[in-house]
Amino acid sequence: MEKLAEYPKNRKSSWWNLMRLVIPSGIGILFFFVPIEIGGRSTILLDHLVRYCIGLLGDWGPWYALGVITAGALYPFITGSWRRSTTHLVFTLLKVAGVLFMVLAMSGAGPALLHESDKLPFLLDKLVVPVSLIVPIGAIFLALLTTYGLLELVGVICQPLMRPLWKTPGRSAIDAVASFVGSYSIGLLITNRVYTSGMYSNREAAIIATGFSTASVTFMIVVANTLNIMHVWLHYFWLTLLITFLITAITARIPPISRMSADVANPEPMVPRGERLSSALRAGLEAAERAPSLQRNVFNNGREGLLMAMSILPSIMSVGLIGLLVATYTPLFDWLGYALYPFVLPWGLDDGLMLAQATASGLAELFLPALQMTEASFVARFATAIVSISSILFFSASIPCILSTNIPISIPQLLAIWFIRTAIGLFLAIPAGYLVLFLAV
């Protein structure tokens, strides 16, 4: 290891920055990755905290969620973003529809079919209310992972892996981890910023946007709770991360991504041989030194988390309900599921066809597969939870976000990437489910 004392030169400042790196990062790791048993239930601290807040709100929970959804529907009109494109206009109208569906869910008005237990009531109780709390609360604690140097430190260490495995520069390690730990919106914001500054090629930006910018850890908790697999949370988290990044390594090497331009204006310099660890620590300490105060960070990230919830919740209620109705009353996802079924068939899963058809509905909304597989076998539920995250692309949020960036990628290309990711994800997630079932017995 190199002379770590060279940065910073002031010993007191060095220790202060080291504490700013270690303490917030350690708290973030504790909240997201360490299961703790409280009240006879073993899960991560963030999940315990959100459940406590839901209980604290009680009957006011739906009213709070209605306020967030209404604000989310009004926000595009306040900012004028609904005028940007046809896609923005369509999703703004869907957000307005989300307010209407939320009112129907709370009042019991409207057609009886909407109030079947697996339609509006399920969306309200199992998704909308928990997500309305887990996103802003999770954003606060995610700041501890993403702001105080942990990502920079891990990123430099991971540089030798990025180019050989995923054909992206070392600097994308930070982007990849931030995307996975944070959310697609955080990841795409970073990716677009780096791309427009000339440090990613078209191909690299597409790999990162479609391969790393998945739903956040907080959303994974919602999916795991919905499918009743929180008791194997660590298995689920690490296998999802592994499978997601493995699929990305494959899609980076095949069309349509492999045919995109690889020209880059500002290629990154390499870390000198033998200086990897000292450079990583230096990067972490520099990030810790630049980091804002805890109070400011909590406020900013809480606000951004609330804005993210405002964007997501109306789409969950509208696109989620529409997707459930399409899945129940039309054969669209059944047809698409047949195209995915060959990737399930080799594993001999009893509810394999149902799994393929449910995961097909994930193209509309991330949560739809989970909603349809709550009564399936453990292996099918576990595979559903993985593929819901590893597929990455869905029309209620991530696809419109990608289309709103400067990255040159079309809807047909996104659809092709979604199918490839989902097919490979199914093929890998089912044996992963069997493995966890074996280990959990």
Buried (B, 14 or more C-beta within 10 A) or exposed (E): EBEEEEBBEEEEEBEBBBEBBBBBBEBBEBBBBEBEEEEEEBBBBBBBBBBEBBEEBEEEBBEBBBEBBBBBBBBBEEEEBBEEEEBBBEBBBBBBBBBBBBBBBBEEEBEEEBBEEBBBBBBBBBBBBBBBBBBBBBBBBBBBBBBBBBBBBBBBBBBBBBBEBBBBBBBBBBBBBBBBBBBBBBBBBBBBBBBEEEBBBBBBBBBBBBBBBBBBBBBBBBBBBBBEBBEBBEBBBEBBBBBBBBBBBBBBEEEBBBEBEEEBEEEBEEBEEEEBBBBBBBBBBBBBBEBBEBEEBBBBBBEBBBBBBBBBBBBBBBBBBBBBEBBEEEEBBBEBBBEBBEBBBEBEBEBBBBBBBBBBBBBBBBBBBBBBBBEBBBBBBBBBBBBBBBBBBBBBBBBBBBBBBEBEBEEEBBBBBBBBBBBBBBBBBBEBBBBBBEEEE
